[in-house]
Amino acid sequence: MTTRRQFMMTVVPAVAALSAVGSVCAADAHADEKDPGAAALGYKHDATKVDAKKYPTYKAGSVCSNCQFYQGKPTDAWAACPLLGGKQANAKGWCAGYAKKA
């Protein structure tokens, strides 16, 4: 017979391990331009394809790799972005949340 304490000591670490694996997998996923959050920000994998009339804040040369939210090195092809739910943004991409690194 299993006690409640034994059950909790088995289940809680297992759930914690599974949730950690899930968050790592989400961080490894590339952002999808059609994802509702990315679409709301006008995210594009290629900044040259941004509709400048629709997004007047877009300026040529504004790309994810030189944005303060890009959580990788400027030389990384893809890196996590908190604006995209932690998914990876393309270094050559752009979204309306762009803020130039200081």
N, C-alpha and C positions, 0 to 999 in steps of 0.2 A: 504494500500500500504506500502511495506517495503522499507526503505531507505537503501542505501549502508552501512551507519554506523551501523544500526541495524543488517543488515546481517553479517557484519564483527564481531560485538560483540557477535554474536551467533555462527558462524562457527569456528572462530579461537580457542576459548577455547575447543570446541568439538574436533577439530582435534588434539590439544595438548594433551587432555586426552586420545584419542585413541592411539596416538603414544607412550605415556608413558606406557599404558597397553601392547602394542605390545613388547616394549623393556623388560618389566618384564617377559613376557612369554618366550622370547628368552633366557633370562638368566636362566630360570628354566629348559630349555631343556637340556637333556644330549647330549653330543657330539656323533656323529655317526662315527664309524671307516671308513665307506665308503664315507663320505662327502668329496668332493674334497680337501678342505683345510686340513682336518684331515689326509686324505690319503697322501697328499704331505709331511706332517710332520712325517708320519709313526706312527701316534697315534694308540695305542692299549689300551683297557680297562685293560688288564692284562699284566704288564711289563714282566712277565716270558715268554710271547709268542712273544716277539720282536725277529726278525731275526738278530742276532748279526753279521752275515756276511754282510748283507745288510746295517746295521747301526752300524759301528764299534765304534761309540761314546757311544753306550749303555754299561753301566756297571751294574752288579748285585747290587741291592740296590737303584738304581736310579729310583725313582717313583715320580709321580706328587705331592704327599703330602709333599715331601721335596724339591720341585722346587720353585724358587723365583717367578714364574708366577702364582702359585696356590693361589687363592684368598680366601682361607678358612683356618680354623685351621687344623693342621696336623691330628686331630682326626676326621674331617669331612669326610664322605664317598664320597661325591661329592662336588665340588666347581667350581666356574666360572674360566675360563682361557682366558686371552686376545688373546693368540695364536690360540685358537679354536673359535674365533669370539664371545667370551663372553659366549659360551655354557659351560656346566659343564663337567669337566673332572673327571674321577674316581681316587680316591686317590691312587689306586694301579696301575694306568696306567703309560704310558710313551710316549714321542714323541721326535723327533730330536731337538726340541727347548729347551730341558731340560737344566736348569742351577741351580746348587745346591745353596740352600739358604746359605747366609753368616752367 
